[in-house]
Amino acid sequence: MKPEEIKLGDWMRMWMGEVPPLFLLEVVVRILIIFVLLIVSMRLLGLRMAAQLNRIEMLALFSLAAAIGVPLQVPDKGLLPAVIIAFVVVSVGKLLAWTAFNNQRFENLTEDNYAILVKDGVVQMKELRQTSLTIDRLNAKLRSLGVKQLGEVKRLYFEAKGSFSLVREQEPKPGLSVLPAFDDAFIKEQEAVGEQVCCTCGTSSKTAGERQEQCTNCKSDEWRPAVR
């Protein structure tokens, strides 16, 4: 479109663009066809597409989304290219899923592996750094799982898909509180014990409060009483 053809107040152009009004009816038909195509494609890619996506499935979904955009908006573009792209995406997705199922190394390469973020009430700082998570986000996740202090946690796994899995201690021990610092009233309800724990990772040290020693896990030198 030439610059002189653009005029403010040209509402027909703003709403319709340069397509004839009849194309709007055609868009409805195209949307119905694309909708059916997406349903079939998602069904062929498997049940996990309806749950949580891994990297391969996410790339497949993005490719499908990119393929359907053009034929919905451009009248001179047919639907056949979108159908071909969907067929290729589904075929490649199924092939990669089959390869990952039969080859553990390939699965680890494409989807990563799990990590142990909390082990026996202590945050594993090396694993936490590798997953690019922060202490605040970790504590928020623990609170959402009903955990009030780290001594309740036997294991917290960070799965390859980005989800968290919690295994609780059968008999909770004292640990570092994960409650937010601004909630003073709730924090005071927790019973403090004599044992000192690192303020960052929850590592236990009964003498830390006296000597202000450095934590061997996270190198912090701030300590507080553990809570039940």
Secondary structure, 3 states (H helix, E strand, C coil): CCHHHCCCCCHHHHHHCCCCCHHHHHHHHHHHHHHHHHHHHHHHHCHHHHCCCCHHHHHHHHHHHHHHHHHHHCCCCCCHHHHHHHHHHHHHHHHHHHHHHHCHHHHHHHHCCCEEEEECCEECHHHHHHCCCCHHHHHHHHHHCCCCEHHHEEEEEECCCCCEEEEECCCCCCECECCCCCCHHHHHCCCEEEEEEECCCCCECCCHHHHCCCCCCCCCCCEEEEEC
